Amino acid sequence: MKIQYQDYGAVANIVITSTVFEFRKHNRVADATLLCTPGIIATRTGMFFMKTVLSGKSRDMLRAYRAVFREAAR
């Protein structure tokens, strides 16, 4: 699983990329992040190489970034 943080000033993105073998972990990380951080939007693409892009305000995305790593470490 690869996690990237991209900051564009007032807004930011978190890109979570993984393979089909990490399907359940990928979905759990993305869903937990969406639940704990209101105000962000998720866009999911791909089947064998899954990619989820979380986007929102920078302050919300920093909170989400911590949640992503906390959930991915489980």
PDB file of N, CA, C and O in Angstrom:
ATOM      1  N   MET A   1       0.850  -1.169   0.000  1.00  0.00           N
ATOM      2  CA  MET A   1       0.000   0.000   0.000  1.00  0.00           C
ATOM      3  C   MET A   1       0.896   1.231   0.000  1.00  0.00           C
ATOM      4  O   MET A   1       1.837   1.338   0.786  1.00  0.00           O
ATOM      5  N   LYS A   2       0.584   2.148  -0.890  1.00  0.00           N
ATOM      6  CA  LYS A   2       1.367   3.371  -1.022  1.00  0.00           C
ATOM      7  C   LYS A   2       0.467   4.558  -0.680  1.00  0.00           C
ATOM      8  O   LYS A   2      -0.653   4.655  -1.180  1.00  0.00           O
ATOM      9  N   ILE A   3       0.950   5.449   0.162  1.00  0.00           N
ATOM     10  CA  ILE A   3       0.179   6.619   0.597  1.00  0.00           C
ATOM     11  C   ILE A   3       0.983   7.870   0.288  1.00  0.00           C
ATOM     12  O   ILE A   3       2.134   7.997   0.705  1.00  0.00           O
ATOM     13  N   GLN A   4       0.370   8.797  -0.450  1.00  0.00           N
ATOM     14  CA  GLN A   4       1.040  10.047  -0.815  1.00  0.00           C
ATOM     15  C   GLN A   4       0.190  11.224  -0.351  1.00  0.00           C
ATOM     16  O   GLN A   4      -1.035  11.205  -0.467  1.00  0.00           O
ATOM     17  N   TYR A   5       0.858  12.244   0.173  1.00  0.00           N
ATOM     18  CA  TYR A   5       0.196  13.490   0.557  1.00  0.00           C
ATOM     19  C   TYR A   5       0.633  14.565  -0.426  1.00  0.00           C
ATOM     20  O   TYR A   5       1.829  14.788  -0.616  1.00  0.00           O
ATOM     21  N   GLN A   6      -0.330  15.231  -1.051  1.00  0.00           N
ATOM     22  CA  GLN A   6      -0.039  16.284  -2.018  1.00  0.00           C
ATOM     23  C   GLN A   6      -0.714  17.568  -1.554  1.00  0.00           C
ATOM     24  O   GLN A   6      -1.938  17.631  -1.440  1.00  0.00           O
ATOM     25  N   ASP A   7       0.092  18.588  -1.288  1.00  0.00           N
ATOM     26  CA  ASP A   7      -0.422  19.863  -0.785  1.00  0.00           C
ATOM     27  C   ASP A   7      -0.419  20.892  -1.909  1.00  0.00           C
ATOM     28  O   ASP A   7       0.589  21.082  -2.589  1.00  0.00           O
ATOM     29  N   TYR A   8      -1.557  21.550  -2.095  1.00  0.00           N
ATOM     30  CA  TYR A   8      -1.691  22.575  -3.136  1.00  0.00           C
ATOM     31  C   TYR A   8      -2.057  23.933  -2.543  1.00  0.00           C
ATOM     32  O   TYR A   8      -2.711  24.736  -3.208  1.00  0.00           O
ATOM     33  N   GLY A   9      -1.651  24.199  -1.318  1.00  0.00           N
ATOM     34  CA  GLY A   9      -1.961  25.468  -0.680  1.00  0.00           C
ATOM     35  C   GLY A   9      -3.201  25.331   0.188  1.00  0.00           C
ATOM     36  O   GLY A   9      -3.138  24.741   1.267  1.00  0.00           O
ATOM     37  N   ALA A  10      -4.322  25.867  -0.266  1.00  0.00           N
ATOM     38  CA  ALA A  10      -5.558  25.827   0.507  1.00  0.00           C
ATOM     39  C   ALA A  10      -6.208  24.447   0.495  1.00  0.00           C
ATOM     40  O   ALA A  10      -6.953  24.101   1.411  1.00  0.00           O
ATOM     41  N   VAL A  11      -5.927  23.665  -0.536  1.00  0.00           N
ATOM     42  CA  VAL A  11      -6.490  22.313  -0.633  1.00  0.00           C
ATOM     43  C   VAL A  11      -5.355  21.295  -0.701  1.00  0.00           C
ATOM     44  O   VAL A  11      -4.211  21.636  -1.001  1.00  0.00           O
ATOM     45  N   ALA A  12      -5.695  20.043  -0.419  1.00  0.00           N
ATOM     46  CA  ALA A  12      -4.693  18.979  -0.442  1.00  0.00           C
ATOM     47  C   ALA A  12      -5.348  17.671  -0.863  1.00  0.00           C
ATOM     48  O   ALA A  12      -6.569  17.524  -0.805  1.00  0.00           O
ATOM     49  N   ASN A  13      -4.521  16.726  -1.286  1.00  0.00           N
ATOM     50  CA  ASN A  13      -4.966  15.390  -1.672  1.00  0.00           C
ATOM     51  C   ASN A  13      -4.162  14.347  -0.919  1.00  0.00           C
ATOM     52  O   ASN A  13      -2.998  14.560  -0.581  1.00  0.00           O
ATOM     53  N   ILE A  14      -4.804  13.217  -0.662  1.00  0.00           N
ATOM     54  CA  ILE A  14      -4.117  12.018  -0.190  1.00  0.00           C
ATOM     55  C   ILE A  14      -4.452  10.939  -1.203  1.00  0.00           C
ATOM     56  O   ILE A  14      -5.625  10.678  -1.472  1.00  0.00           O
ATOM     57  N   VAL A  15      -3.425  10.310  -1.768  1.00  0.00           N
ATOM     58  CA  VAL A  15      -3.621   9.260  -2.756  1.00  0.00           C
ATOM     59  C   VAL A  15      -3.196   7.939  -2.121  1.00  0.00           C
ATOM     60  O   VAL A  15      -2.051   7.777  -1.698  1.00  0.00           O
ATOM     61  N   ILE A  16      -4.145   6.992  -2.060  1.00  0.00           N
ATOM     62  CA  ILE A  16      -3.884   5.665  -1.517  1.00  0.00           C
ATOM     63  C   ILE A  16      -3.923   4.693  -2.693  1.00  0.00           C
ATOM     64  O   ILE A  16      -4.939   4.584  -3.380  1.00  0.00           O
ATOM     65  N   THR A  17      -2.817   3.990  -2.923  1.00  0.00           N
ATOM     66  CA  THR A  17      -2.715   3.054  -4.036  1.00  0.00           C
ATOM     67  C   THR A  17      -2.351   1.681  -3.489  1.00  0.00           C
ATOM     68  O   THR A  17      -1.459   1.555  -2.650  1.00  0.00           O
ATOM     69  N   SER A  18      -3.049   0.647  -3.970  1.00  0.00           N
ATOM     70  CA  SER A  18      -2.724  -0.718  -3.557  1.00  0.00           C
ATOM     71  C   SER A  18      -3.193  -1.699  -4.621  1.00  0.00           C
ATOM     72  O   SER A  18      -3.851  -1.322  -5.590  1.00  0.00           O
ATOM     73  N   THR A  19      -2.843  -2.957  -4.422  1.00  0.00           N
ATOM     74  CA  THR A  19      -3.207  -4.002  -5.377  1.00  0.00           C
ATOM     75  C   THR A  19      -4.456  -4.731  -4.903  1.00  0.00           C
ATOM     76  O   THR A  19      -4.972  -4.475  -3.815  1.00  0.00           O
ATOM     77  N   VAL A  20      -4.925  -5.638  -5.736  1.00  0.00           N
ATOM     78  CA  VAL A  20      -6.131  -6.393  -5.408  1.00  0.00           C
ATOM     79  C   VAL A  20      -5.911  -7.290  -4.186  1.00  0.00           C
ATOM     80  O   VAL A  20      -6.876  -7.654  -3.513  1.00  0.00           O
ATOM     81  N   PHE A  21      -4.675  -7.647  -3.891  1.00  0.00           N
ATOM     82  CA  PHE A  21      -4.380  -8.501  -2.749  1.00  0.00           C
ATOM     83  C   PHE A  21      -4.585  -7.776  -1.419  1.00  0.00           C
ATOM     84  O   PHE A  21      -4.747  -8.421  -0.384  1.00  0.00           O
ATOM     85  N   GLU A  22      -4.579  -6.457  -1.439  1.00  0.00           N
ATOM     86  CA  GLU A  22      -4.807  -5.663  -0.227  1.00  0.00           C
ATOM     87  C   GLU A  22      -6.175  -4.984  -0.265  1.00  0.00           C
ATOM     88  O   GLU A  22      -6.358  -3.916   0.321  1.00  0.00           O
ATOM     89  N   PHE A  23      -7.122  -5.595  -0.945  1.00  0.00           N
ATOM     90  CA  PHE A  23      -8.453  -5.020  -1.157  1.00  0.00           C
ATOM     91  C   PHE A  23      -9.142  -4.635   0.144  1.00  0.00           C
ATOM     92  O   PHE A  23      -9.629  -3.513   0.285  1.00  0.00           O
ATOM     93  N   ARG A  24      -9.183  -5.561   1.093  1.00  0.00           N
ATOM     94  CA  ARG A  24      -9.901  -5.306   2.351  1.00  0.00           C
ATOM     95  C   ARG A  24      -9.231  -4.219   3.182  1.00  0.00           C
ATOM     96  O   ARG A  24      -9.907  -3.365   3.755  1.00  0.00           O
ATOM     97  N   LYS A  25      -7.910  -4.250   3.246  1.00  0.00           N
ATOM     98  CA  LYS A  25      -7.173  -3.230   4.006  1.00  0.00           C
ATOM     99  C   LYS A  25      -7.342  -1.861   3.363  1.00  0.00           C
ATOM    100  O   LYS A  25      -7.517  -0.865   4.064  1.00  0.00           O
ATOM    101  N   HIS A  26      -7.292  -1.803   2.029  1.00  0.00           N
ATOM    102  CA  HIS A  26      -7.464  -0.545   1.297  1.00  0.00           C
ATOM    103  C   HIS A  26      -8.825   0.071   1.614  1.00  0.00           C
ATOM    104  O   HIS A  26      -8.912   1.256   1.936  1.00  0.00           O
ATOM    105  N   ASN A  27      -9.878  -0.725   1.524  1.00  0.00           N
ATOM    106  CA  ASN A  27     -11.224  -0.224   1.807  1.00  0.00           C
ATOM    107  C   ASN A  27     -11.386   0.188   3.259  1.00  0.00           C
ATOM    108  O   ASN A  27     -12.040   1.190   3.549  1.00  0.00           O
ATOM    109  N   ARG A  28     -10.792  -0.580   4.188  1.00  0.00           N
ATOM    110  CA  ARG A  28     -10.900  -0.245   5.605  1.00  0.00           C
ATOM    111  C   ARG A  28     -10.223   1.082   5.909  1.00  0.00           C
ATOM    112  O   ARG A  28     -10.760   1.898   6.657  1.00  0.00           O
ATOM    113  N   VAL A  29      -9.040   1.303   5.331  1.00  0.00           N
ATOM    114  CA  VAL A  29      -8.307   2.554   5.545  1.00  0.00           C
ATOM    115  C   VAL A  29      -9.091   3.740   4.986  1.00  0.00           C
ATOM    116  O   VAL A  29      -9.234   4.764   5.654  1.00  0.00           O
ATOM    117  N   ALA A  30      -9.598   3.601   3.762  1.00  0.00           N
ATOM    118  CA  ALA A  30     -10.342   4.700   3.140  1.00  0.00           C
ATOM    119  C   ALA A  30     -11.635   5.001   3.896  1.00  0.00           C
ATOM    120  O   ALA A  30     -11.965   6.167   4.117  1.00  0.00           O
ATOM    121  N   ASP A  31     -12.365   3.965   4.292  1.00  0.00           N
ATOM    122  CA  ASP A  31     -13.628   4.175   4.998  1.00  0.00           C
ATOM    123  C   ASP A  31     -13.426   4.758   6.393  1.00  0.00           C
ATOM    124  O   ASP A  31     -14.181   5.634   6.816  1.00  0.00           O
ATOM    125  N   ALA A  32     -12.421   4.281   7.102  1.00  0.00           N
ATOM    126  CA  ALA A  32     -12.151   4.813   8.438  1.00  0.00           C
ATOM    127  C   ALA A  32     -11.744   6.282   8.366  1.00  0.00           C
ATOM    128  O   ALA A  32     -12.111   7.077   9.231  1.00  0.00           O
ATOM    129  N   THR A  33     -10.997   6.631   7.347  1.00  0.00           N
ATOM    130  CA  THR A  33     -10.584   8.024   7.177  1.00  0.00           C
ATOM    131  C   THR A  33     -11.785   8.912   6.879  1.00  0.00           C
ATOM    132  O   THR A  33     -11.892  10.015   7.416  1.00  0.00           O
ATOM    133  N   LEU A  34     -12.678   8.442   6.034  1.00  0.00           N
ATOM    134  CA  LEU A  34     -13.877   9.222   5.717  1.00  0.00           C
ATOM    135  C   LEU A  34     -14.782   9.385   6.936  1.00  0.00           C
ATOM    136  O   LEU A  34     -15.418  10.427   7.100  1.00  0.00           O
ATOM    137  N   LEU A  35     -14.845   8.372   7.787  1.00  0.00           N
ATOM    138  CA  LEU A  35     -15.686   8.458   8.975  1.00  0.00           C
ATOM    139  C   LEU A  35     -15.132   9.414  10.024  1.00  0.00           C
ATOM    140  O   LEU A  35     -15.890  10.130  10.677  1.00  0.00           O
ATOM    141  N   CYS A  36     -13.811   9.427  10.188  1.00  0.00           N
ATOM    142  CA  CYS A  36     -13.235  10.241  11.263  1.00  0.00           C
ATOM    143  C   CYS A  36     -12.953  11.678  10.837  1.00  0.00           C
ATOM    144  O   CYS A  36     -12.690  12.525  11.690  1.00  0.00           O
ATOM    145  N   THR A  37     -13.002  11.971   9.537  1.00  0.00           N
ATOM    146  CA  THR A  37     -12.712  13.324   9.069  1.00  0.00           C
ATOM    147  C   THR A  37     -13.856  13.834   8.198  1.00  0.00           C
ATOM    148  O   THR A  37     -13.914  13.512   7.012  1.00  0.00           O
ATOM    149  N   PRO A  38     -14.758  14.615   8.759  1.00  0.00           N
ATOM    150  CA  PRO A  38     -15.836  15.171   7.929  1.00  0.00           C
ATOM    151  C   PRO A  38     -15.301  16.269   7.010  1.00  0.00           C
ATOM    152  O   PRO A  38     -14.318  16.937   7.332  1.00  0.00           O
ATOM    153  N   GLY A  39     -15.946  16.444   5.886  1.00  0.00           N
ATOM    154  CA  GLY A  39     -15.563  17.522   4.985  1.00  0.00           C
ATOM    155  C   GLY A  39     -14.576  17.133   3.909  1.00  0.00           C
ATOM    156  O   GLY A  39     -14.078  18.000   3.192  1.00  0.00           O
ATOM    157  N   ILE A  40     -14.274  15.831   3.775  1.00  0.00           N
ATOM    158  CA  ILE A  40     -13.391  15.421   2.686  1.00  0.00           C
ATOM    159  C   ILE A  40     -14.175  14.551   1.708  1.00  0.00           C
ATOM    160  O   ILE A  40     -15.207  13.977   2.056  1.00  0.00           O
ATOM    161  N   ILE A  41     -13.671  14.463   0.487  1.00  0.00           N
ATOM    162  CA  ILE A  41     -14.331  13.748  -0.594  1.00  0.00           C
ATOM    163  C   ILE A  41     -13.406  12.644  -1.086  1.00  0.00           C
ATOM    164  O   ILE A  41     -12.192  12.834  -1.167  1.00  0.00           O
ATOM    165  N   ALA A  42     -13.984  11.486  -1.415  1.00  0.00           N
ATOM    166  CA  ALA A  42     -13.187  10.362  -1.922  1.00  0.00           C
ATOM    167  C   ALA A  42     -13.604  10.019  -3.343  1.00  0.00           C
ATOM    168  O   ALA A  42     -14.786  10.047  -3.687  1.00  0.00           O
ATOM    169  N   THR A  43     -12.614   9.697  -4.158  1.00  0.00           N
ATOM    170  CA  THR A  43     -12.844   9.215  -5.517  1.00  0.00           C
ATOM    171  C   THR A  43     -12.063   7.922  -5.677  1.00  0.00           C
ATOM    172  O   THR A  43     -10.847   7.899  -5.485  1.00  0.00           O
ATOM    173  N   ARG A  44     -12.762   6.837  -6.032  1.00  0.00           N
ATOM    174  CA  ARG A  44     -12.123   5.528  -6.152  1.00  0.00           C
ATOM    175  C   ARG A  44     -12.107   5.089  -7.611  1.00  0.00           C
ATOM    176  O   ARG A  44     -13.097   5.242  -8.326  1.00  0.00           O
ATOM    177  N   THR A  45     -10.979   4.542  -8.044  1.00  0.00           N
ATOM    178  CA  THR A  45     -10.840   4.023  -9.402  1.00  0.00           C
ATOM    179  C   THR A  45     -10.024   2.741  -9.372  1.00  0.00           C
ATOM    180  O   THR A  45      -9.283   2.483  -8.423  1.00  0.00           O
ATOM    181  N   GLY A  46     -10.169   1.938 -10.428  1.00  0.00           N
ATOM    182  CA  GLY A  46      -9.344   0.752 -10.606  1.00  0.00           C
ATOM    183  C   GLY A  46      -9.947  -0.497 -10.030  1.00  0.00           C
ATOM    184  O   GLY A  46     -10.801  -0.458  -9.145  1.00  0.00           O
ATOM    185  N   MET A  47      -9.472  -1.631 -10.565  1.00  0.00           N
ATOM    186  CA  MET A  47      -9.914  -2.924 -10.072  1.00  0.00           C
ATOM    187  C   MET A  47      -8.724  -3.733  -9.553  1.00  0.00           C
ATOM    188  O   MET A  47      -8.733  -4.152  -8.396  1.00  0.00           O
ATOM    189  N   PHE A  48      -7.723  -3.958 -10.365  1.00  0.00           N
ATOM    190  CA  PHE A  48      -6.552  -4.720  -9.931  1.00  0.00           C
ATOM    191  C   PHE A  48      -5.541  -3.823  -9.226  1.00  0.00           C
ATOM    192  O   PHE A  48      -4.896  -4.251  -8.269  1.00  0.00           O
ATOM    193  N   PHE A  49      -5.399  -2.601  -9.684  1.00  0.00           N
ATOM    194  CA  PHE A  49      -4.602  -1.590  -8.997  1.00  0.00           C
ATOM    195  C   PHE A  49      -5.566  -0.514  -8.537  1.00  0.00           C
ATOM    196  O   PHE A  49      -5.967   0.352  -9.315  1.00  0.00           O
ATOM    197  N   MET A  50      -5.933  -0.576  -7.265  1.00  0.00           N
ATOM    198  CA  MET A  50      -6.933   0.341  -6.730  1.00  0.00           C
ATOM    199  C   MET A  50      -6.286   1.654  -6.336  1.00  0.00           C
ATOM    200  O   MET A  50      -5.178   1.685  -5.802  1.00  0.00           O
ATOM    201  N   LYS A  51      -6.994   2.736  -6.608  1.00  0.00           N
ATOM    202  CA  LYS A  51      -6.501   4.070  -6.286  1.00  0.00           C
ATOM    203  C   LYS A  51      -7.655   4.868  -5.693  1.00  0.00           C
ATOM    204  O   LYS A  51      -8.714   4.995  -6.307  1.00  0.00           O
ATOM    205  N   THR A  52      -7.446   5.395  -4.516  1.00  0.00           N
ATOM    206  CA  THR A  52      -8.428   6.254  -3.859  1.00  0.00           C
ATOM    207  C   THR A  52      -7.786   7.610  -3.645  1.00  0.00           C
ATOM    208  O   THR A  52      -6.697   7.711  -3.081  1.00  0.00           O
ATOM    209  N   VAL A  53      -8.465   8.650  -4.096  1.00  0.00           N
ATOM    210  CA  VAL A  53      -7.984  10.014  -3.916  1.00  0.00           C
ATOM    211  C   VAL A  53      -8.921  10.705  -2.939  1.00  0.00           C
ATOM    212  O   VAL A  53     -10.103  10.888  -3.228  1.00  0.00           O
ATOM    213  N   LEU A  54      -8.395  11.087  -1.786  1.00  0.00           N
ATOM    214  CA  LEU A  54      -9.142  11.853  -0.792  1.00  0.00           C
ATOM    215  C   LEU A  54      -8.753  13.306  -0.962  1.00  0.00           C
ATOM    216  O   LEU A  54      -7.565  13.620  -1.028  1.00  0.00           O
ATOM    217  N   SER A  55      -9.728  14.200  -1.032  1.00  0.00           N
ATOM    218  CA  SER A  55      -9.410  15.612  -1.231  1.00  0.00           C
ATOM    219  C   SER A  55     -10.267  16.476  -0.327  1.00  0.00           C
ATOM    220  O   SER A  55     -11.382  16.112   0.047  1.00  0.00           O
ATOM    221  N   GLY A  56      -9.708  17.643   0.017  1.00  0.00           N
ATOM    222  CA  GLY A  56     -10.394  18.588   0.877  1.00  0.00           C
ATOM    223  C   GLY A  56      -9.462  19.710   1.298  1.00  0.00           C
ATOM    224  O   GLY A  56      -8.382  19.887   0.735  1.00  0.00           O
ATOM    225  N   LYS A  57      -9.897  20.463   2.294  1.00  0.00           N
ATOM    226  CA  LYS A  57      -9.070  21.550   2.813  1.00  0.00           C
ATOM    227  C   LYS A  57      -7.833  20.987   3.496  1.00  0.00           C
ATOM    228  O   LYS A  57      -7.852  19.872   4.017  1.00  0.00           O
ATOM    229  N   SER A  58      -6.767  21.760   3.489  1.00  0.00           N
ATOM    230  CA  SER A  58      -5.482  21.294   4.026  1.00  0.00           C
ATOM    231  C   SER A  58      -5.566  20.905   5.496  1.00  0.00           C
ATOM    232  O   SER A  58      -4.975  19.903   5.899  1.00  0.00           O
ATOM    233  N   ARG A  59      -6.282  21.670   6.298  1.00  0.00           N
ATOM    234  CA  ARG A  59      -6.361  21.344   7.723  1.00  0.00           C
ATOM    235  C   ARG A  59      -7.106  20.027   7.947  1.00  0.00           C
ATOM    236  O   ARG A  59      -6.751  19.258   8.840  1.00  0.00           O
ATOM    237  N   ASP A  60      -8.132  19.767   7.143  1.00  0.00           N
ATOM    238  CA  ASP A  60      -8.846  18.502   7.243  1.00  0.00           C
ATOM    239  C   ASP A  60      -7.999  17.346   6.733  1.00  0.00           C
ATOM    240  O   ASP A  60      -8.066  16.238   7.266  1.00  0.00           O
ATOM    241  N   MET A  61      -7.212  17.602   5.714  1.00  0.00           N
ATOM    242  CA  MET A  61      -6.401  16.548   5.126  1.00  0.00           C
ATOM    243  C   MET A  61      -5.243  16.140   6.031  1.00  0.00           C
ATOM    244  O   MET A  61      -4.835  14.979   6.017  1.00  0.00           O
ATOM    245  N   LEU A  62      -4.709  17.070   6.816  1.00  0.00           N
ATOM    246  CA  LEU A  62      -3.664  16.708   7.774  1.00  0.00           C
ATOM    247  C   LEU A  62      -4.230  15.787   8.855  1.00  0.00           C
ATOM    248  O   LEU A  62      -3.561  14.854   9.300  1.00  0.00           O
ATOM    249  N   ARG A  63      -5.453  16.056   9.264  1.00  0.00           N
ATOM    250  CA  ARG A  63      -6.127  15.180  10.226  1.00  0.00           C
ATOM    251  C   ARG A  63      -6.380  13.809   9.596  1.00  0.00           C
ATOM    252  O   ARG A  63      -6.207  12.778  10.246  1.00  0.00           O
ATOM    253  N   ALA A  64      -6.786  13.807   8.339  1.00  0.00           N
ATOM    254  CA  ALA A  64      -7.043  12.555   7.636  1.00  0.00           C
ATOM    255  C   ALA A  64      -5.756  11.765   7.419  1.00  0.00           C
ATOM    256  O   ALA A  64      -5.763  10.536   7.487  1.00  0.00           O
ATOM    257  N   TYR A  65      -4.661  12.458   7.161  1.00  0.00           N
ATOM    258  CA  TYR A  65      -3.371  11.803   6.928  1.00  0.00           C
ATOM    259  C   TYR A  65      -2.941  11.015   8.163  1.00  0.00           C
ATOM    260  O   TYR A  65      -2.435   9.898   8.050  1.00  0.00           O
ATOM    261  N   ARG A  66      -3.143  11.594   9.325  1.00  0.00           N
ATOM    262  CA  ARG A  66      -2.836  10.869  10.558  1.00  0.00           C
ATOM    263  C   ARG A  66      -3.739   9.652  10.729  1.00  0.00           C
ATOM    264  O   ARG A  66      -3.295   8.595  11.177  1.00  0.00           O
ATOM    265  N   ALA A  67      -5.021   9.815  10.365  1.00  0.00           N
ATOM    266  CA  ALA A  67      -5.965   8.701  10.471  1.00  0.00           C
ATOM    267  C   ALA A  67      -5.615   7.576   9.504  1.00  0.00           C
ATOM    268  O   ALA A  67      -5.780   6.403   9.836  1.00  0.00           O
ATOM    269  N   VAL A  68      -5.136   7.920   8.315  1.00  0.00           N
ATOM    270  CA  VAL A  68      -4.742   6.914   7.333  1.00  0.00           C
ATOM    271  C   VAL A  68      -3.614   6.055   7.884  1.00  0.00           C
ATOM    272  O   VAL A  68      -3.680   4.828   7.811  1.00  0.00           O
ATOM    273  N   PHE A  69      -2.585   6.677   8.431  1.00  0.00           N
ATOM    274  CA  PHE A  69      -1.462   5.915   8.952  1.00  0.00           C
ATOM    275  C   PHE A  69      -1.824   5.132  10.205  1.00  0.00           C
ATOM    276  O   PHE A  69      -1.307   4.037  10.426  1.00  0.00           O
ATOM    277  N   ARG A  70      -2.700   5.682  11.017  1.00  0.00           N
ATOM    278  CA  ARG A  70      -3.137   4.965  12.212  1.00  0.00           C
ATOM    279  C   ARG A  70      -3.888   3.685  11.821  1.00  0.00           C
ATOM    280  O   ARG A  70      -3.680   2.628  12.417  1.00  0.00           O
ATOM    281  N   GLU A  71      -4.755   3.795  10.820  1.00  0.00           N
ATOM    282  CA  GLU A  71      -5.541   2.640  10.381  1.00  0.00           C
ATOM    283  C   GLU A  71      -4.688   1.655   9.590  1.00  0.00           C
ATOM    284  O   GLU A  71      -4.890   0.446   9.703  1.00  0.00           O
ATOM    285  N   ALA A  72      -3.748   2.137   8.799  1.00  0.00           N
ATOM    286  CA  ALA A  72      -2.891   1.256   8.002  1.00  0.00           C
ATOM    287  C   ALA A  72      -1.945   0.446   8.880  1.00  0.00           C
ATOM    288  O   ALA A  72      -1.515  -0.640   8.492  1.00  0.00           O
ATOM    289  N   ALA A  73      -1.622   0.966  10.053  1.00  0.00           N
ATOM    290  CA  ALA A  73      -0.713   0.250  10.967  1.00  0.00           C
ATOM    291  C   ALA A  73      -1.403  -0.905  11.684  1.00  0.00           C
ATOM    292  O   ALA A  73      -0.721  -1.741  12.277  1.00  0.00           O
ATOM    293  N   ARG A  74      -2.711  -0.980  11.650  1.00  0.00           N
ATOM    294  CA  ARG A  74      -3.438  -2.060  12.321  1.00  0.00           C
ATOM    295  C   ARG A  74      -3.184  -3.384  11.672  1.00  0.00           C
ATOM    296  O   ARG A  74      -3.720  -4.401  12.113  1.00  0.00           O
TER     297      ARG A  74
END
